[in-house]
Amino acid sequence: MSKKNITEYALKLIKNCPACGVDYKIENINTVEENDEDFLVCFSCSACQSSLLSRVMTMPFGLVGSAILTDLKAEEINKFKDSEPVTANDVLSIYERLEFGRKKNNNYKINS
Ligand SMILES: [Zn+2]
């Protein structure tokens, strides 16, 4: 399926922004990923700047889609779509870094 067909199909399924109701324009729909049976498209709203990420599957009886509202832009979705999921250890590591930074700053204030 060509990229033009994908965006036209996507626009038939989702016509307007769920956040503000403004109609999507075909130039604001980007194909993020495409396979034989499905495609991932990003709708960018020109009015409120929110994005809608939608996976559309071609089935024998027609098109089926699901979508989530996000603040990610199409380029950011491309960047993170193949990333590993965030684990509990990742969260603990960030917490420890933030906590260490906070203690370090407090020590700095006390000593200066
Ligand atoms: Zn909007």
Boltz pocket constraint, residues with backbone or C-beta under 6 A from the ligand:
constraints:
  - pocket:
      binder: B
      contacts: [[A, 17], [A, 18], [A, 19], [A, 20], [A, 21], [A, 22], [A, 45], [A, 46], [A, 47], [A, 48], [A, 49], [A, 50]]
      max_distance: 6.0
